[in-house]
Amino acid sequence: MVLYSSQALNDFDIIFEGLLHWEKIKLSEQFTIDYVNDIKTECEKIPYKSYHENTTYKTHKLHGQKVHRYHRNPHTTWYILYDMDTKGTVFVNRIISNYTTVE
């Protein structure tokens, strides 16, 4: 099971609005919806992973002990930061792109 923090849900909204109103490239609303849904699909895959990678960046460690990297394209990686309990429940805390990860 995957549960989302209010911050993670807010991150989805921020990603959607950022893509929809991106000045560099005009993206359709459907493309933007599909893009955000693809990130959500990646989140839903996390409980089935055989290995859960520990966070390494200091800023990531503030938001979870584990990280799932979603390589959307050659330029964009989404870091899904989460914690996991002993029953395998995943708590997604934040979703941050490589553009906002500074280390």
ABEGO torsion letter per residue (X at the ends): XBBBBAAAAAAAAAAAAAAAABAABBBBAAAAAAAAAAAAAAAAAAAABABBBBBABAAAAAAEABBBBBBABAABBBBBBBBBBAAGBBBBABBBBAAABBX
